[in-house]
Amino acid sequence: MTILNLSFFQNSFLRLLLTITLFLAASLLPFAGLVFLLFLPLVLYVLCFLADPGKTLIAFLASLCVVTILLWALNASASAPALAAAGFAGMLMFWTVQKRFSVEGVVLLPSLLLVGAIALYFIYGGMQLSITPWQLVEKRIQEAVELNIRLYSQFPLNAEEIQEITNSKPQMISLFTMIFPALCVIAAVFTIWINLLAAGRLLKGRGILPAPLSALSEWSAPAWLVWIFIAAGGMSAVPMAPVRFSGVNLFLVASFIYFLQGLAIVSFFFQHRNISPFFRFLAYFLIAIQQMLMIAIAAVGLFNLWVDFRKYLRKDRTTD
């Protein structure tokens, strides 16, 4: 996108056509569509900077109407709310940045919009099926677990391993149902965070650097979060189901926030040591696929409350 001429984005028709194409890709492509959907906030966010925000909003609404009609004709209109939520999240990202919200505000408000959209989906879907929203959550998780078991059964595994996976189905359904609220919050926050990082690189190439996001590598979680982290850990050990449910979900969300802080510290290290993009990508890739590295990064984020790793990195840089 950085190599496109600015006049392309100033043409309302072409911008509208681009948005419609992205919506169609997000709606209709079987596999790549999910990627387009996840990065729709980025598209709307960047377009608001490169073109007039008001015209971008009109183009977005027009695109949404056209795509909704097409999806309705294909009996797939259930996808339209997801497109609307992702698009409006991108517009909200731009608005919060323009209003000079803090990093927390820029991430939190669009994330709440996405979480709200997920909640409305299960509320409305439950009403359609005459079941409670939580029963619909269990139903969708059961379908997802069963689908994954069928996929695993096609792998070259021995019969005992496949049987073990099949026997663990009730436990997996119970586990993912219990942590579903935390998974929704984590997915929403991570989506907005990744979109902001990716958009930052695109905008930086055009000399646009929004003030609230100029130093994401310096970001730190609020100090009071540690008390929620500790309390949630204690609640997770309480045998009462409602208390344990709340504790587990709060603990996971707090841990994820510390993971983001750990990533910010890693990014700070890369910037101060001028690590090449290749090795940065390799490091982030290993973090993404290695569970122990994720835990280690989250631990770095947590202990930064007492150690302040960035201060020592600055000292090392000065010494060098």
Residue pairs with C-beta under 8 A, 6 or more apart in sequence:
1 46
1 202
2 202
2 205
2 206
6 50
6 206
8 14
8 15
9 15
9 47
9 50
9 51
10 51
10 52
12 55
12 59
15 47
15 51
15 55
15 56
15 59
16 59
16 62
16 63
19 43
19 44
19 47
19 59
19 60
19 63
20 63
20 66
20 67
22 36
22 40
22 43
23 40
23 63
23 64
23 66
23 67
23 83
24 67
24 70
25 32
25 33
25 36
26 33
26 36
26 37
26 40
26 79
26 83
26 86
27 33
27 67
27 70
27 71
27 76
27 79
27 80
27 83
28 74
29 36
37 82
37 83
37 86
38 86
38 191
38 194
38 195
39 195
39 198
40 83
40 86
40 87
40 89
40 90
41 86
41 87
41 89
41 90
41 93
41 110
41 191
41 192
41 195
42 90
42 195
42 198
42 199
42 202
43 90
44 56
44 60
44 87
44 89
44 90
44 91
44 93
44 94
45 90
45 91
45 93
45 94
45 195
45 196
45 199
46 199
46 202
46 203
47 56
47 59
48 56
48 90
48 91
48 94
49 94
49 203
49 208
50 206
53 91
53 94
56 91
57 91
60 87
60 91
64 80
64 83
64 84
64 87
67 80
67 83
68 77
68 80
71 77
71 79
71 80
72 80
81 117
81 120
81 121
82 117
82 121
84 117
85 113
85 114
85 117
86 114
88 113
89 110
89 111
89 113
89 114
89 191
89 192
90 110
90 195
92 109
92 110
92 113
93 106
93 110
93 192
93 195
93 196
93 199
96 105
96 106
96 109
96 110
96 212
97 106
97 210
97 211
97 212
97 213
100 211
100 212
101 109
101 212
102 212
103 212
103 213
103 216
103 219
104 222
105 212
106 196
106 212
106 213
107 189
107 192
107 193
107 196
108 189
110 192
111 185
111 188
111 189
111 191
111 192
112 188
114 187
114 188
114 191
114 192
115 184
115 185
115 188
118 184
118 188
119 133
122 133
122 134
122 136
122 137
123 133
125 133
125 136
126 132
126 133
126 134
126 135
126 136
129 136
131 139
137 177
137 180
138 173
138 177
141 173
141 176
141 177
141 180
142 173
144 176
145 169
145 172
145 173
145 176
146 169
149 165
149 166
149 169
152 162
152 165
153 162
176 183
178 245
178 248
178 249
179 248
179 249
179 252
181 249
182 248
182 249
182 250
182 252
182 253
182 256
183 252
185 253
185 256
186 252
186 253
186 256
189 256
189 257
189 260
190 256
193 260
196 213
196 216
197 216
200 209
200 210
200 213
200 216
203 209
203 210
216 264
216 267
217 264
217 265
217 267
217 268
217 271
218 264
218 268
218 310
219 260
219 261
219 264
220 261
220 264
220 304
221 257
221 258
221 260
221 261
221 301
223 305
225 254
225 257
225 258
226 302
226 305
228 250
228 254
229 251
229 254
229 255
229 258
229 302
231 247
231 250
232 246
232 247
232 248
232 250
232 251
232 254
233 247
233 251
234 247
235 243
235 244
235 246
235 247
235 248
235 250
235 251
236 244
236 247
236 248
236 251
237 244
237 247
238 244
238 247
255 298
256 298
257 301
258 298
258 299
258 301
258 302
259 294
259 297
259 298
259 301
260 301
261 300
261 301
261 302
261 304
262 296
262 297
262 298
262 299
262 300
262 301
262 302
262 304
263 287
263 297
263 301
264 301
265 300
265 301
265 304
265 309
265 310
266 283
266 287
266 297
266 300
268 310
268 313
269 275
269 309
269 313
270 280
270 283
272 313
272 314
272 317
275 283
286 293
287 293
287 294
287 297
300 309
304 310
